[in-house]
Amino acid sequence: MCRNIKPLFNFDPPATDEEIHDAALQFVRKVSGATKPSKRNEVAFERAVSSIAACARELLDSMETSQPPRDREEVAAKARARTAVRFG
């Protein structure tokens, strides 16, 4: 799994289009094995990012949960604490 792709569901405020695009970009980079496509593959690369971002938006908009929304700052603080323990 791509380490840079973060969970985007059930946050207050909801995930932005930019966050979803960034996750889609990371996914396409991982699958294609390229961080920057060649000129020849640039259109296909961008089309894949757009398509995956649209599917991710549709997924996030259609999911339901009975749990209260998570706070972004709280989740980020926990991640920073884990990083501090891991890397000292």
Secondary structure in CASP SS format (residue, H / E / C, confidence):
PFRMAT SS
TARGET T0000
AUTHOR 0000-0000-0000
METHOD secondary structure of the structure
MODEL  1
M C 1.00
C C 1.00
R C 1.00
N C 1.00
I C 1.00
K C 1.00
P C 1.00
L C 1.00
F C 1.00
N C 1.00
F E 1.00
D E 1.00
P C 1.00
P C 1.00
A C 1.00
T C 1.00
D H 1.00
E H 1.00
E H 1.00
I H 1.00
H H 1.00
D H 1.00
A H 1.00
A H 1.00
L H 1.00
Q H 1.00
F H 1.00
V H 1.00
R H 1.00
K H 1.00
V H 1.00
S H 1.00
G C 1.00
A C 1.00
T C 1.00
K C 1.00
P C 1.00
S C 1.00
K H 1.00
R H 1.00
N H 1.00
E H 1.00
V H 1.00
A H 1.00
F H 1.00
E H 1.00
R H 1.00
A H 1.00
V H 1.00
S H 1.00
S H 1.00
I H 1.00
A H 1.00
A H 1.00
C H 1.00
A H 1.00
R H 1.00
E H 1.00
L H 1.00
L H 1.00
D H 1.00
S H 1.00
M C 1.00
E C 1.00
T C 1.00
S C 1.00
Q C 1.00
P C 1.00
P C 1.00
R E 1.00
D E 1.00
R H 1.00
E H 1.00
E H 1.00
V H 1.00
A H 1.00
A H 1.00
K H 1.00
A H 1.00
R H 1.00
A H 1.00
R H 1.00
T H 1.00
A H 1.00
V H 1.00
R H 1.00
F H 1.00
G C 1.00
END
